[in-house]
Amino acid sequence: MSESVYHVTGMTCGHCAAAVERELKKIPGVTEVDVNIETGAVKVASEALLERTDVAAAIEEAGYELIGN
């Protein structure tokens, strides 16, 4: 099991959080996603370490941007 925290910019509402969560859950091995709209933090639990490029692509597909890390 692996757990990582990413920071996403542009989320302002529950719909934003749901879109990010939905796209991240499409990544093979992702078991849980927890989005905090106020801080922009997105905690992702997965069966193994995720490739940052896969995470960034999923977040971009949802219409937002991965920052930092």
Secondary structure by P-SEA (a helix, b strand, c coil): cbbbbbbbcccccaaaaaaaaaaaaaccccccccccccccbbbbbccccccaaaaaaaaaaaccccccc
